[in-house]
């Protein structure tokens, strides 16, 4: 079996670490840059879901928080309702001279590849670049 490389997106954002952490863990903040979540708690074992898609097809994302280290790490599973495959998304934060470096790591995306181009590595990479380098960065620096 071939070992696949994780998708990694790193972005430095000109806000203090605690501000970035709040954006990653507060329900109302998440709704502004990530996805619309009905409920969210940054607690290990907490299950949440959201709907996202490509503009023509919507997918129900099923997630469970697997790791939390305040101001440093938030990780959750990432699956799709009615599709096989399992993956893990990890957000890591590090302070850098008053700014915050956000590193997103998504492992296991190859487990979705059989479901078509919307589940390709390139699709995930493009999506995470937009979410972290676009949505999150713009939200935090223009809010």
C-alpha positions in Angstrom: 0.0 0.0 0.0 1.3 3.4 -0.9 1.7 5.9 1.9 0.1 9.3 0.9 1.4 12.6 1.9 -0.9 14.8 4.0 -2.2 18.1 2.7 -0.5 20.9 4.6 -1.5 24.6 4.3 0.4 27.1 6.4 -0.6 30.8 6.8 0.8 33.6 8.9 -1.9 35.9 10.0 -1.4 39.3 11.6 -3.4 38.7 14.8 -2.4 37.5 18.3 -2.6 33.8 18.9 -5.6 34.0 21.2 -7.6 35.8 18.5 -6.9 33.1 16.0 -7.8 30.4 18.6 -11.1 32.1 19.3 -11.9 32.1 15.6 -11.2 28.3 15.5 -13.2 27.4 18.5 -16.2 29.8 18.8 -19.4 28.8 17.1 -20.3 32.3 15.9 -16.7 33.0 14.7 -16.6 29.7 12.8 -19.8 30.6 11.0 -18.1 33.7 9.6 -15.1 32.1 7.9 -15.5 28.3 7.9 -18.9 26.6 7.5 -22.3 27.2 9.0 -22.4 24.9 12.1 -25.6 24.4 14.1 -23.6 23.7 17.2 -19.9 23.4 18.1 -17.8 22.8 21.2 -14.1 22.4 21.3 -14.3 19.3 23.5 -12.8 15.9 22.8 -15.5 13.5 21.6 -17.9 16.3 20.6 -19.7 15.4 17.3 -20.7 18.1 14.8 -21.7 18.3 11.2 -22.0 20.8 8.4 -23.0 21.0 4.8 -20.5 22.1 2.1 -20.2 21.5 -1.6 -19.0 22.6 -5.0 -22.0 24.9 -5.9 -23.9 22.1 -7.6 -23.7 19.2 -5.1 -23.9 19.5 -1.3 -22.2 17.0 1.0 -22.9 16.4 4.7 -19.6 16.4 6.6 -19.5 14.4 9.8 -16.9 15.3 12.3 -15.8 14.4 15.9 -13.2 16.4 17.9 -10.2 14.1 18.6 -7.7 16.5 20.2 -7.7 19.9 21.8 -4.8 21.8 23.4 -5.9 25.3 24.2 -4.3 28.0 22.0 -2.3 25.3 20.1 -4.2 22.4 18.6 -7.7 21.5 17.4 -8.2 18.2 15.5 -11.3 16.4 14.3 -12.3 13.5 12.1 -13.7 14.4 8.6 -16.1 12.0 6.9 -19.0 12.3 4.5 -22.5 11.0 5.0 -23.3 8.2 2.5 -19.7 8.0 1.3 -16.9 5.7 2.3 -13.6 7.1 3.6 -12.1 8.6 6.8 -9.7 11.5 7.3 -8.5 13.8 10.0 -8.1 17.6 10.0 -5.7 19.2 12.4 -5.3 23.0 13.0 -2.1 23.9 14.8 -1.3 27.5 16.0 2.0 29.0 16.9 2.8 32.6 18.0 5.4 34.4 15.9 6.3 38.0 17.1 2.7 39.0 17.7 1.3 37.2 14.7 -0.1 33.7 14.4 1.0 30.9 12.1 -1.9 28.6 11.4 -0.9 25.2 10.0 -3.7 23.0 8.6 -2.9 19.3 8.1 -5.5 17.0 6.4 -4.6 13.3 6.4 -6.5 10.5 4.7 -8.0 12.4 1.8 -6.9 9.6 -0.5 -9.6 7.4 1.1 -12.2 9.5 -0.7 -10.6 9.4 -4.2 -12.9 6.7 -5.6 -15.8 9.1 -5.3 -14.7 11.4 -8.2 -13.0 14.7 -8.8 -14.8 16.6 -6.0 -12.8 14.3 -3.7 -9.5 14.6 -5.4 -6.3 15.8 -3.7 -6.3 18.9 -5.9 -9.9 19.7 -4.8 -9.0 19.4 -1.1 -5.8 21.5 -1.6 -7.7 24.2 -3.4 -10.4 24.2 -0.8 -8.0 24.5 2.1 -6.0 27.2 0.5 -9.2 29.2 0.1 -10.4 28.4 3.6 -7.1 29.1 5.5 -5.3 31.6 3.2 -8.4 33.4 2.1 -11.4 33.1 4.4 -9.7 32.8 7.8 -7.0 35.3 7.0 -9.4 37.9 5.6 -11.9 37.4 8.4 -9.3 37.9 11.1 -7.4 40.8 9.5 -10.5 42.7 8.4 -12.8 42.1 11.4 
